[in-house]
């Protein structure tokens, strides 16, 4: 495995232990059914009914979203490169009696580790920035979509990623990072996790890559998928320092900010039947 990806895997092993017990994920309410589905309302609407359909969740972390799809009727397989994440997902599925399969694999190696194709291939929320090769990612996605099936992703908008997102004021847009793909990763020392910034993570680093919206869309088209829709949203699904939280729990630019900015997007792409 590439050294940067290996370092990221070590980070996600550590983050699994932190995130599983965090208030951000609130696994307790998922266990007791108080919040039995950890999926956004617009995701459920845009993906549509999945009862009886096979669904592959790429970069599934410790499987909370995967198990949410299983709870609404999908036949779920989750895949992640973190052994700790997959072990936690398997344990949680067994504890709750939710049928799901979880596979350990680097995304780019997954076709060699997992057989079959799926009605739905799904991924979401902070996944694409961990991947150095967006064209290779799209080929893996297309490999697993069954003819007549589709791929769905919802993710932070690449435009929002170009601004400094720490130690800035609400509405302060400080252009800092690349928009288009770059070979060398952006590397940062890690302080806690996004779910618990106070958790100890001494010595860990993260490596990330940017990809433009055009590069993401074009890669999926070149891999043989047909774009059904691309939606852009004025909100983000997690805290960012230049945003403020609204009554609906999402984060947006402060009221009165001049102009507009896309902050999240969703995309659906289908595989034609030969």
Short mmCIF file of the C-alpha atoms (twelve columns), coordinates in Angstrom:
data_MODEL
# 
_entry.id   MODEL 
# 
loop_
_atom_site.group_PDB 
_atom_site.id 
_atom_site.type_symbol 
_atom_site.label_atom_id 
_atom_site.label_alt_id 
_atom_site.label_comp_id 
_atom_site.label_asym_id 
_atom_site.label_seq_id 
_atom_site.Cartn_x 
_atom_site.Cartn_y 
_atom_site.Cartn_z 
_atom_site.pdbx_PDB_model_num 
ATOM 1   C CA . UNK A 1   0.000   0.000   0.000   1 
ATOM 2   C CA . UNK A 2   1.152   3.521   -0.764  1 
ATOM 3   C CA . UNK A 3   2.743   5.070   2.386   1 
ATOM 4   C CA . UNK A 4   0.222   7.927   2.442   1 
ATOM 5   C CA . UNK A 5   -2.699  5.505   2.265   1 
ATOM 6   C CA . UNK A 6   -1.088  3.325   4.937   1 
ATOM 7   C CA . UNK A 7   -0.794  6.351   7.224   1 
ATOM 8   C CA . UNK A 8   -4.449  7.185   6.539   1 
ATOM 9   C CA . UNK A 9   -5.433  3.606   7.382   1 
ATOM 10  C CA . UNK A 10  -3.620  3.883   10.719  1 
ATOM 11  C CA . UNK A 11  -5.466  7.140   11.327  1 
ATOM 12  C CA . UNK A 12  -8.869  5.596   10.593  1 
ATOM 13  C CA . UNK A 13  -8.074  2.658   12.877  1 
ATOM 14  C CA . UNK A 14  -7.482  5.195   15.665  1 
ATOM 15  C CA . UNK A 15  -10.490 7.300   14.684  1 
ATOM 16  C CA . UNK A 16  -12.787 4.265   14.773  1 
ATOM 17  C CA . UNK A 17  -12.086 3.816   18.480  1 
ATOM 18  C CA . UNK A 18  -12.701 7.531   19.078  1 
ATOM 19  C CA . UNK A 19  -15.699 7.981   16.802  1 
ATOM 20  C CA . UNK A 20  -17.622 4.915   17.940  1 
ATOM 21  C CA . UNK A 21  -18.011 6.387   21.424  1 
ATOM 22  C CA . UNK A 22  -18.545 9.997   20.366  1 
ATOM 23  C CA . UNK A 23  -21.647 12.149  20.708  1 
ATOM 24  C CA . UNK A 24  -21.233 13.010  17.018  1 
ATOM 25  C CA . UNK A 25  -22.179 9.449   15.990  1 
ATOM 26  C CA . UNK A 26  -24.418 8.772   19.009  1 
ATOM 27  C CA . UNK A 27  -24.325 5.004   18.593  1 
ATOM 28  C CA . UNK A 28  -26.493 4.633   21.709  1 
ATOM 29  C CA . UNK A 29  -29.543 6.120   19.951  1 
ATOM 30  C CA . UNK A 30  -28.898 3.873   16.951  1 
ATOM 31  C CA . UNK A 31  -28.797 0.867   19.279  1 
ATOM 32  C CA . UNK A 32  -32.006 1.693   21.119  1 
ATOM 33  C CA . UNK A 33  -33.942 2.752   18.023  1 
ATOM 34  C CA . UNK A 34  -34.369 6.376   19.037  1 
ATOM 35  C CA . UNK A 35  -32.478 7.311   15.875  1 
ATOM 36  C CA . UNK A 36  -32.653 4.051   13.991  1 
ATOM 37  C CA . UNK A 37  -31.734 5.481   10.568  1 
ATOM 38  C CA . UNK A 38  -28.581 7.570   10.281  1 
ATOM 39  C CA . UNK A 39  -29.216 8.901   6.777   1 
ATOM 40  C CA . UNK A 40  -30.215 12.360  5.596   1 
ATOM 41  C CA . UNK A 41  -33.779 12.925  4.439   1 
ATOM 42  C CA . UNK A 42  -32.612 13.972  0.987   1 
ATOM 43  C CA . UNK A 43  -30.433 10.841  0.654   1 
ATOM 44  C CA . UNK A 44  -33.403 8.582   1.326   1 
ATOM 45  C CA . UNK A 45  -35.513 10.532  -1.159  1 
ATOM 46  C CA . UNK A 46  -32.881 10.629  -3.917  1 
ATOM 47  C CA . UNK A 47  -31.803 7.002   -3.613  1 
ATOM 48  C CA . UNK A 48  -35.397 5.868   -3.346  1 
ATOM 49  C CA . UNK A 49  -36.747 2.527   -2.092  1 
ATOM 50  C CA . UNK A 50  -34.054 -0.108  -1.547  1 
ATOM 51  C CA . UNK A 51  -36.055 -2.968  -0.062  1 
ATOM 52  C CA . UNK A 52  -34.737 -6.230  -1.471  1 
ATOM 53  C CA . UNK A 53  -31.987 -4.483  -3.454  1 
ATOM 54  C CA . UNK A 54  -28.291 -5.258  -3.093  1 
ATOM 55  C CA . UNK A 55  -26.287 -2.246  -1.904  1 
ATOM 56  C CA . UNK A 56  -22.514 -1.811  -1.681  1 
ATOM 57  C CA . UNK A 57  -21.308 0.934   0.655   1 
ATOM 58  C CA . UNK A 58  -17.783 2.048   -0.228  1 
ATOM 59  C CA . UNK A 59  -15.571 3.612   2.488   1 
ATOM 60  C CA . UNK A 60  -18.119 2.594   5.102   1 
ATOM 61  C CA . UNK A 61  -16.076 3.430   8.276   1 
ATOM 62  C CA . UNK A 62  -17.657 1.408   11.129  1 
ATOM 63  C CA . UNK A 63  -20.859 0.770   9.249   1 
ATOM 64  C CA . UNK A 64  -23.489 2.991   10.830  1 
ATOM 65  C CA . UNK A 65  -24.797 4.233   7.471   1 
ATOM 66  C CA . UNK A 66  -24.458 0.720   6.013   1 
ATOM 67  C CA . UNK A 67  -26.637 -0.696  8.790   1 
ATOM 68  C CA . UNK A 68  -29.102 2.160   8.293   1 
ATOM 69  C CA . UNK A 69  -29.603 1.032   4.709   1 
ATOM 70  C CA . UNK A 70  -30.076 -2.519  5.952   1 
ATOM 71  C CA . UNK A 71  -32.749 -1.291  8.364   1 
ATOM 72  C CA . UNK A 72  -34.750 0.107   5.433   1 
ATOM 73  C CA . UNK A 73  -34.543 -3.201  3.589   1 
ATOM 74  C CA . UNK A 74  -31.349 -3.248  1.525   1 
ATOM 75  C CA . UNK A 75  -29.112 -6.321  1.309   1 
ATOM 76  C CA . UNK A 76  -25.930 -4.574  2.397   1 
ATOM 77  C CA . UNK A 77  -22.226 -5.085  1.875   1 
ATOM 78  C CA . UNK A 78  -19.841 -2.522  3.363   1 
ATOM 79  C CA . UNK A 79  -16.173 -2.116  2.470   1 
ATOM 80  C CA . UNK A 80  -13.416 -0.171  4.172   1 
ATOM 81  C CA . UNK A 81  -9.620  -0.294  4.383   1 
ATOM 82  C CA . UNK A 82  -9.568  0.010   8.184   1 
ATOM 83  C CA . UNK A 83  -9.446  -3.376  9.964   1 
ATOM 84  C CA . UNK A 84  -10.621 -1.664  13.139  1 
ATOM 85  C CA . UNK A 85  -13.550 -0.096  11.312  1 
ATOM 86  C CA . UNK A 86  -14.662 -3.354  9.722   1 
ATOM 87  C CA . UNK A 87  -14.292 -5.302  12.974  1 
ATOM 88  C CA . UNK A 88  -16.437 -2.699  14.748  1 
ATOM 89  C CA . UNK A 89  -19.045 -2.796  11.975  1 
ATOM 90  C CA . UNK A 90  -19.249 -6.580  12.139  1 
ATOM 91  C CA . UNK A 91  -19.587 -6.528  15.920  1 
ATOM 92  C CA . UNK A 92  -22.326 -3.885  15.836  1 
ATOM 93  C CA . UNK A 93  -24.253 -5.773  13.143  1 
ATOM 94  C CA . UNK A 94  -24.062 -8.971  15.179  1 
ATOM 95  C CA . UNK A 95  -25.090 -7.210  18.400  1 
ATOM 96  C CA . UNK A 96  -28.144 -5.654  16.773  1 
ATOM 97  C CA . UNK A 97  -29.052 -8.674  14.653  1 
ATOM 98  C CA . UNK A 98  -28.844 -6.679  11.430  1 
ATOM 99  C CA . UNK A 99  -27.765 -8.835  8.468   1 
ATOM 100 C CA . UNK A 100 -24.852 -7.222  6.619   1 
ATOM 101 C CA . UNK A 101 -21.500 -8.248  5.188   1 
ATOM 102 C CA . UNK A 102 -18.314 -6.221  5.722   1 
ATOM 103 C CA . UNK A 103 -15.084 -6.527  3.729   1 
ATOM 104 C CA . UNK A 104 -11.598 -5.198  4.528   1 
ATOM 105 C CA . UNK A 105 -9.943  -3.772  1.417   1 
ATOM 106 C CA . UNK A 106 -8.237  -0.708  0.057   1 
ATOM 107 C CA . UNK A 107 -10.817 0.742   -2.341  1 
ATOM 108 C CA . UNK A 108 -8.550  0.345   -5.369  1 
ATOM 109 C CA . UNK A 109 -8.011  -3.352  -4.542  1 
ATOM 110 C CA . UNK A 110 -11.661 -4.135  -3.864  1 
ATOM 111 C CA . UNK A 111 -12.416 -5.745  -7.271  1 
ATOM 112 C CA . UNK A 112 -9.855  -8.432  -6.403  1 
ATOM 113 C CA . UNK A 113 -11.405 -8.973  -2.955  1 
ATOM 114 C CA . UNK A 114 -15.145 -8.874  -3.640  1 
ATOM 115 C CA . UNK A 115 -17.195 -10.675 -6.278  1 
ATOM 116 C CA . UNK A 116 -20.438 -9.611  -7.850  1 
ATOM 117 C CA . UNK A 117 -22.296 -6.481  -8.842  1 
ATOM 118 C CA . UNK A 118 -24.914 -4.483  -6.976  1 
ATOM 119 C CA . UNK A 119 -28.183 -2.692  -7.637  1 
ATOM 120 C CA . UNK A 120 -26.890 0.337   -5.727  1 
ATOM 121 C CA . UNK A 121 -23.340 1.485   -5.013  1 
ATOM 122 C CA . UNK A 122 -23.324 4.194   -2.354  1 
ATOM 123 C CA . UNK A 123 -20.816 6.501   -0.685  1 
ATOM 124 C CA . UNK A 124 -21.118 9.719   1.302   1 
ATOM 125 C CA . UNK A 125 -19.862 12.472  3.570   1 
ATOM 126 C CA . UNK A 126 -16.149 13.115  3.561   1 
ATOM 127 C CA . UNK A 127 -14.855 10.241  1.440   1 
ATOM 128 C CA . UNK A 128 -13.422 11.530  -1.850  1 
ATOM 129 C CA . UNK A 129 -10.672 13.654  -0.318  1 
ATOM 130 C CA . UNK A 130 -8.939  10.508  0.955   1 
ATOM 131 C CA . UNK A 131 -8.450  9.147   -2.579  1 
ATOM 132 C CA . UNK A 132 -5.421  10.090  -4.716  1 
ATOM 133 C CA . UNK A 133 -6.810  8.823   -8.044  1 
ATOM 134 C CA . UNK A 134 -10.346 9.897   -8.893  1 
ATOM 135 C CA . UNK A 135 -10.342 8.139   -12.287 1 
ATOM 136 C CA . UNK A 136 -9.333  4.873   -10.623 1 
ATOM 137 C CA . UNK A 137 -12.060 5.380   -8.029  1 
ATOM 138 C CA . UNK A 138 -14.670 5.838   -10.771 1 
ATOM 139 C CA . UNK A 139 -13.573 2.610   -12.477 1 
ATOM 140 C CA . UNK A 140 -14.030 0.716   -9.206  1 
ATOM 141 C CA . UNK A 141 -17.462 2.275   -8.741  1 
ATOM 142 C CA . UNK A 142 -18.537 1.324   -12.273 1 
ATOM 143 C CA . UNK A 143 -17.125 -2.196  -11.865 1 
ATOM 144 C CA . UNK A 144 -19.572 -2.890  -9.054  1 
ATOM 145 C CA . UNK A 145 -22.725 -1.283  -10.511 1 
ATOM 146 C CA . UNK A 146 -25.008 -3.890  -12.040 1 
ATOM 147 C CA . UNK A 147 -26.380 -3.036  -15.525 1 
ATOM 148 C CA . UNK A 148 -29.613 -1.213  -14.800 1 
ATOM 149 C CA . UNK A 149 -28.312 -0.229  -11.355 1 
ATOM 150 C CA . UNK A 150 -26.883 3.073   -10.167 1 
ATOM 151 C CA . UNK A 151 -24.242 4.820   -8.101  1 
ATOM 152 C CA . UNK A 152 -25.098 7.538   -5.572  1 
ATOM 153 C CA . UNK A 153 -22.789 9.902   -3.720  1 
ATOM 154 C CA . UNK A 154 -23.394 12.900  -1.494  1 
ATOM 155 C CA . UNK A 155 -20.307 14.826  -0.487  1 
ATOM 156 C CA . UNK A 156 -18.818 18.173  0.424   1 
ATOM 157 C CA . UNK A 157 -18.606 20.390  -2.661  1 
ATOM 158 C CA . UNK A 158 -15.073 20.786  -4.085  1 
ATOM 159 C CA . UNK A 159 -15.568 24.564  -4.189  1 
ATOM 160 C CA . UNK A 160 -16.066 24.619  -0.411  1 
ATOM 161 C CA . UNK A 161 -12.797 22.713  0.007   1 
ATOM 162 C CA . UNK A 162 -10.625 25.514  -1.388  1 
ATOM 163 C CA . UNK A 163 -11.177 27.741  1.664   1 
ATOM 164 C CA . UNK A 164 -9.378  27.529  4.992   1 
ATOM 165 C CA . UNK A 165 -11.778 25.724  7.328   1 
ATOM 166 C CA . UNK A 166 -10.080 26.173  10.699  1 
ATOM 167 C CA . UNK A 167 -9.415  29.244  12.838  1 
ATOM 168 C CA . UNK A 168 -11.480 31.551  10.610  1 
ATOM 169 C CA . UNK A 169 -14.574 33.560  11.473  1 
ATOM 170 C CA . UNK A 170 -18.093 32.844  10.170  1 
ATOM 171 C CA . UNK A 171 -18.288 34.233  6.640   1 
ATOM 172 C CA . UNK A 172 -14.488 34.583  6.329   1 
ATOM 173 C CA . UNK A 173 -13.592 32.901  3.027   1 
ATOM 174 C CA . UNK A 174 -9.820  32.624  2.831   1 
ATOM 175 C CA . UNK A 175 -8.720  30.963  -0.438  1 
ATOM 176 C CA . UNK A 176 -6.036  28.449  0.581   1 
ATOM 177 C CA . UNK A 177 -6.210  25.007  -1.074  1 
ATOM 178 C CA . UNK A 178 -6.194  23.545  -4.616  1 
ATOM 179 C CA . UNK A 179 -9.389  22.996  -6.559  1 
ATOM 180 C CA . UNK A 180 -8.158  20.541  -9.189  1 
ATOM 181 C CA . UNK A 181 -6.536  17.157  -8.571  1 
ATOM 182 C CA . UNK A 182 -2.895  17.132  -7.494  1 
ATOM 183 C CA . UNK A 183 -0.369  14.307  -7.329  1 
ATOM 184 C CA . UNK A 184 1.226   15.119  -3.976  1 
ATOM 185 C CA . UNK A 185 -1.103  14.982  -0.973  1 
ATOM 186 C CA . UNK A 186 -1.845  17.774  1.439   1 
ATOM 187 C CA . UNK A 187 -0.477  16.567  4.763   1 
ATOM 188 C CA . UNK A 188 -1.577  17.697  8.219   1 
ATOM 189 C CA . UNK A 189 -0.822  16.742  11.801  1 
ATOM 190 C CA . UNK A 190 -3.943  15.337  13.408  1 
ATOM 191 C CA . UNK A 191 -5.423  16.753  16.588  1 
ATOM 192 C CA . UNK A 192 -8.305  14.589  17.744  1 
ATOM 193 C CA . UNK A 193 -10.963 13.512  15.263  1 
ATOM 194 C CA . UNK A 194 -13.725 15.406  13.502  1 
ATOM 195 C CA . UNK A 195 -16.111 13.633  15.905  1 
ATOM 196 C CA . UNK A 196 -14.091 14.464  19.041  1 
ATOM 197 C CA . UNK A 197 -11.414 17.160  18.583  1 
ATOM 198 C CA . UNK A 198 -10.189 16.667  22.155  1 
ATOM 199 C CA . UNK A 199 -9.286  12.987  21.768  1 
ATOM 200 C CA . UNK A 200 -5.567  12.081  21.901  1 
ATOM 201 C CA . UNK A 201 -4.027  11.299  18.499  1 
ATOM 202 C CA . UNK A 202 -0.347  12.080  19.098  1 
ATOM 203 C CA . UNK A 203 1.922   11.384  16.141  1 
ATOM 204 C CA . UNK A 204 -0.813  10.668  13.598  1 
ATOM 205 C CA . UNK A 205 -1.042  12.508  10.283  1 
ATOM 206 C CA . UNK A 206 -3.584  12.696  7.492   1 
ATOM 207 C CA . UNK A 207 -3.002  12.913  3.760   1 
ATOM 208 C CA . UNK A 208 -5.647  14.330  1.443   1 
ATOM 209 C CA . UNK A 209 -6.274  15.064  -2.207  1 
ATOM 210 C CA . UNK A 210 -8.619  17.522  -3.927  1 
ATOM 211 C CA . UNK A 211 -10.722 16.767  -6.998  1 
ATOM 212 C CA . UNK A 212 -12.815 19.241  -8.940  1 
ATOM 213 C CA . UNK A 213 -16.488 18.653  -9.620  1 
ATOM 214 C CA . UNK A 214 -15.715 18.409  -13.330 1 
ATOM 215 C CA . UNK A 215 -13.072 15.753  -12.693 1 
ATOM 216 C CA . UNK A 216 -15.459 13.712  -10.550 1 
ATOM 217 C CA . UNK A 217 -18.282 13.861  -13.109 1 
ATOM 218 C CA . UNK A 218 -15.996 13.213  -16.089 1 
ATOM 219 C CA . UNK A 219 -14.351 10.234  -14.375 1 
ATOM 220 C CA . UNK A 220 -17.725 8.567   -13.838 1 
ATOM 221 C CA . UNK A 221 -18.748 9.192   -17.455 1 
ATOM 222 C CA . UNK A 222 -15.459 7.799   -18.773 1 
ATOM 223 C CA . UNK A 223 -15.959 4.732   -16.571 1 
ATOM 224 C CA . UNK A 224 -19.202 4.021   -18.435 1 
ATOM 225 C CA . UNK A 225 -21.859 5.517   -16.182 1 
ATOM 226 C CA . UNK A 226 -24.631 7.906   -17.217 1 
ATOM 227 C CA . UNK A 227 -25.225 10.964  -15.021 1 
ATOM 228 C CA . UNK A 228 -28.871 11.095  -13.943 1 
ATOM 229 C CA . UNK A 229 -28.613 14.232  -11.811 1 
ATOM 230 C CA . UNK A 230 -26.160 16.521  -10.071 1 
ATOM 231 C CA . UNK A 231 -27.615 18.599  -7.237  1 
ATOM 232 C CA . UNK A 232 -25.744 21.353  -5.407  1 
ATOM 233 C CA . UNK A 233 -26.747 22.509  -1.922  1 
ATOM 234 C CA . UNK A 234 -26.218 25.639  0.166   1 
ATOM 235 C CA . UNK A 235 -25.508 23.615  3.323   1 
ATOM 236 C CA . UNK A 236 -22.843 21.318  4.744   1 
ATOM 237 C CA . UNK A 237 -23.554 18.316  6.934   1 
ATOM 238 C CA . UNK A 238 -20.876 19.054  9.545   1 
ATOM 239 C CA . UNK A 239 -19.298 22.050  11.309  1 
ATOM 240 C CA . UNK A 240 -16.956 24.265  9.284   1 
ATOM 241 C CA . UNK A 241 -15.548 27.371  10.930  1 
ATOM 242 C CA . UNK A 242 -16.681 29.775  8.194   1 
ATOM 243 C CA . UNK A 243 -20.277 28.526  8.469   1 
ATOM 244 C CA . UNK A 244 -22.977 28.807  11.136  1 
ATOM 245 C CA . UNK A 245 -25.456 26.155  12.213  1 
ATOM 246 C CA . UNK A 246 -29.119 26.617  11.334  1 
ATOM 247 C CA . UNK A 247 -32.297 25.461  13.036  1 
ATOM 248 C CA . UNK A 248 -32.298 22.338  10.845  1 
ATOM 249 C CA . UNK A 249 -28.891 21.292  12.218  1 
ATOM 250 C CA . UNK A 250 -27.023 21.999  8.970   1 
ATOM 251 C CA . UNK A 251 -24.290 24.571  8.434   1 
ATOM 252 C CA . UNK A 252 -24.544 27.506  6.030   1 
ATOM 253 C CA . UNK A 253 -22.933 30.867  5.339   1 
ATOM 254 C CA . UNK A 254 -24.018 33.478  7.907   1 
ATOM 255 C CA . UNK A 255 -27.259 35.325  7.102   1 
ATOM 256 C CA . UNK A 256 -26.547 38.485  5.147   1 
ATOM 257 C CA . UNK A 257 -23.419 37.122  3.441   1 
ATOM 258 C CA . UNK A 258 -23.085 38.655  -0.021  1 
ATOM 259 C CA . UNK A 259 -23.287 36.101  -2.817  1 
ATOM 260 C CA . UNK A 260 -23.782 32.362  -2.709  1 
ATOM 261 C CA . UNK A 261 -21.549 29.311  -2.407  1 
ATOM 262 C CA . UNK A 262 -22.218 25.606  -3.090  1 
ATOM 263 C CA . UNK A 263 -21.284 23.620  0.008   1 
ATOM 264 C CA . UNK A 264 -22.490 20.064  -0.653  1 
ATOM 265 C CA . UNK A 265 -23.616 18.062  -3.663  1 
ATOM 266 C CA . UNK A 266 -25.323 14.824  -4.574  1 
ATOM 267 C CA . UNK A 267 -24.973 12.817  -7.768  1 
ATOM 268 C CA . UNK A 268 -26.679 9.775   -9.225  1 
ATOM 269 C CA . UNK A 269 -25.198 7.853   -12.149 1 
ATOM 270 C CA . UNK A 270 -26.648 4.725   -13.746 1 
ATOM 271 C CA . UNK A 271 -25.140 1.885   -15.754 1 
ATOM 272 C CA . UNK A 272 -26.966 1.250   -19.053 1 
ATOM 273 C CA . UNK A 273 -28.325 -2.204  -19.746 1 
ATOM 274 C CA . UNK A 274 -26.323 -3.666  -22.630 1 
# 
